[in-house]
Amino acid sequence: MAEHRIIPDDDELNVRVYDAPACGWRILFVERDGEIGRYLHREQALAGIRVYDLADKAALFEAELGVYIESVRTGKALSDCGLPALVRFGDHDPFSYATFSLPEGFIRKSELKIIGYRGEEQIHSAGWK
């Protein structure tokens, strides 16, 4: 299982997985009643970590690495090279989501279920159709 941390915070859990390209932590969320939020139960968090861990993330890692490389190459901020995004994992409820920094073009064309954020605007991937 991927290196992870489950950190209690009041009635919710902060769930993090160590695998981001910049040697950092990625945040996991869960969908409950149509809302994306933090986990409430440790067992559900561990199940979400397993779903994330088993998913094929090669294309996501490659796209995210491209954001980091463009930032280094151009000197632009990461937010100018990619969008913060939530990627849905799993094929049944409760769905797990993980944070990524992805190029807008990748988000729009992807058959994965991705929600990108440009400020308050949500950009949904082709996979939602």
Beta strands, then each sheet from edge to edge (+ up, - down):
strand 1: 4-9
strand 2: 12-20
strand 3: 24-32
strand 4: 35-37
strand 5: 83-89
strand 6: 96-102
strand 7: 114-118
strand 8: 121-124
sheet 1: 1+ 2- 3+ 4-
sheet 2: 1+ 2- 3+ 6- 5+ 7- 8+
end
